[in-house]
Amino acid sequence: MEQEEIVASIVVCSEPGSWQQASRFAEKVLGDAELKSFEDLRRRAPVQPLLVFLTTTDYHSLRSLLRTLKPASPDVVIYYANRLAPQDAAQLGKLVGETRPNHTSVVFEAKAAAASVLSHSRSSCPGNGKVLSANRARPLREHFGLTQTELAHALGVSLRTVQNWERAGVAGSPRQLRDLEELWTILKESIKASDIPAWLRSESDAFAGQRPIGLLKEGKARDIIVEFRRLQAGEPA
């Protein structure tokens, strides 16, 4: 599939005060992405991947938008384009954790925002979904050093379900695997690959002395993601 076909399936939205910046971002980084306002999306929520372009901390409007999007279940990338104060970054992470659609990520850097929303678009392309989900459960499990039983517990599914996912030709659920995919992407961008296993199994002040791998096994991948985004925004551990 050509890039223009992928890019055209993305929606970029912003509030009126950020419209010009969002328009420039969409044109420069995403080509032919469709630009809409929050109000447009409240009237008709998209099903394709969505990038929310933010420059102000109007969390009331963002909360309302995320709740509107939830039934339609699009992939959402929230890109905060300005420097965000630590307390505001923490509030943003909390808001997304409470109200997010099935899969929502928060990004503070333009290149990462574009890469994230393009990745969602590719995985949503017709004809690709089953192939991707059928082939990604085992690599993800192996990346994190989990057994099939541990992955099943982390995702809240049965051992048989994981075994079926890893069997050739049986598709897994994108919704259940996306948090793990997002977390692995964050770790690769933030930590040297050879150091990731040790980091996962080391006690961390950022997680009140707990080991990230323990949180992962408890099904708390989203908690790790939110904490990483908070730290990336500059709030101390």
N, C-alpha and C positions, 0 to 999 in steps of 0.2 A: 504493500500500500504506500502510495506517495505521501510525502509529508503534508502537502496542502490538503489532502483528504482528511488526515488526522487532525490538523490544526482547525479546520473549519467546523469540527464537531465540538469545539470548546466555547463556553460562554464566560465572558468577563463581566463582572458587575461592580458598581460602586454607587455611593451616594452622590448627589449633585455637586457637592464641594470638591470631590475628587475626580470628577468626570474627565477633565482634560488630561490629568496625569494618567488615569486608567486607560484612556484612549491612546495616548502615546505608548504606554507599556504594551498594550495589546497589539498595536501596529508594528512596533519595533521587535518585540520578542516572540509574539505568537501569530504574526501574519494576519490571516483573515478571521481571527476569532470574533465572535459576535458580542457586541457590547450592549449591556442592559442595565437599567437602574434597579435598586432594591424594590421599588414599587412595581416594576415590570414583573419581577420574579414572584412577588406576593400574589399577583393576579394569575400567573401561570408559571409554576415551578418547572424547571427543566429536568430532563432525565440524563442529559449528557454531562460530562465533567465541567465543573464550575470553578473559576478563580474569583474570589472576593477581594477586591482591591481596597485596602483601608489606609487612611492617613490621619484619622482622628479616632479617639476612644469613645465613640458613641455606642456603648455596649447594649443599650436598650434596643436600638435598631438592629444590631447584629443578632441579638437573642431572638427577636421577632422573626428575622429572616431565616435563621437556622431551624426554628420551629416550623415555619412554613415549608421549608425544603424537606423536612424529615419524611413525610409520607411518600414523596417521589423518589427518595433514596439516591440522589446523585452523589458522585464523588466530589468533595469540596476541598479546595486549597485556599486557605486564608493567608493573604500576603499583606503584612503590615509594612508599608513602604518607608515610614519615618522611624527615627530612633524612639524606642519605647522605654519609659521609666520602669524600673524593676517591679514596683507595685502594680503598675498597669499590665505588665507582661504576665504576672501571676494571676491577675483578675481575668485576663483573656484566656489563659490556660484553663482556669476553673470554669469559666462560662462555656467553653467548647466542650469540656468534659461532661458538663451537665446537660447540654442541649444539642450536641452534635448529631448530624445524620449518621448513617451507617459508617461512613468513613470520612473523616475530616482531619486535615493536617494544618498546622500553623507554621508559616515560614517568614523569616525576616530578611531574606536576601533575594534579589531579583532573579539571579541565575537559578537558584534552588527552587524558587517558585515556578519558573517556567518548566524546569525539568520535571518537577513533581506533577504538574497538571498535564503535561504531555505524556508522561508515563501512564496516568490514569486513562487518558484518551486512547492510547494504544491498546491497553488491556480491555477497553470497552468496545473495541471495533468488532462488528459482526463477523462471525466465523473464527475469531481468535480466542474467545473466552474459555471454551472447554479445553483447548489445547494448553493454554497457560495454566489454568487451575489444576489440570491433571498432572502437570509436570513440576509444580512448584512446592508441593507439600514436603516431599522428601528432602530437597535441597535446603529448605528453610529449617526443617528439623535438624539436619546435620550441621548447618551453620551455627545453631545455638547449642549443639551438643546434647540434644534431648532424645530420649527413647520414644518409641511410639506411644507408650502409656503416658509418659510425661506430657507429650504434645496433646494427647487427647484431653488430659486434665486441664491443661492450660487453655484450651479452646472450648471446654465444656461440651465435648462430644464423646462418643464411645470409642473404645479401642478399635472396634470393627470398622467404624467410619474412617479412621485414619488409615487403617490397612487398605480399605477400598480406595481411598484417595491415592495411595502410593502404588496401587496396582495399575499396570499399563492400561490406558483407555478409559479409566474411571475418573471423572472430574470432581475436584473438591469445590467447596463453597468459597468464592472470592470474598464474600463478606466476612467469613471467619478467619481468613488468612491475611487480610489486609493490614491489620495492626502489626503483625509479625513482620510483614514485608516493609512497612514504614519504619519500624524500629531498626531493622537490619540496615536499611538505607542510611538512617541517621548515624548508626554506629560506624559504618564504613566511611562516612564523611567526617567523623569527629575523632576517630581512634585508629591508630595504625592496625592493619588487619591482623598482624601476628599478636597484637596485644589484646584483642577483643576477648578471647577465651578467659584470660586472666582477669580482665576487668569484670566480666560477668560473674565470676566466682569470688570476687574480693568484696569485703565489707566496705560500704560506702557511706560517708557522712551525709551525702545528698539524699540517702534513703534511710536515714536514722539508724545507720549501722547495719542495715540488712544487705544481703547479697542480691544484686539485680537478677541473677538466675533464679533465686528463690521466689522473687516477685513474679517472674515470668511463668514459673511453674504453677503459681497460684492464679494465673489468668489475669495478671495486672500489667500486661504489656503497655496498655494505654497510660497507666500511671508513670511508667518509665519515660514514655514519649513526652508527656506533659512536663515532667521534671527537666528533661533535656532541653526542651524549648525554653523553659523558664531560665535555665542557666545560660543558654545561648543569648537570651535577651539581656543578660547582665546582672541578674539577681544572684546574690551570693548563696552558697549552699547552706 
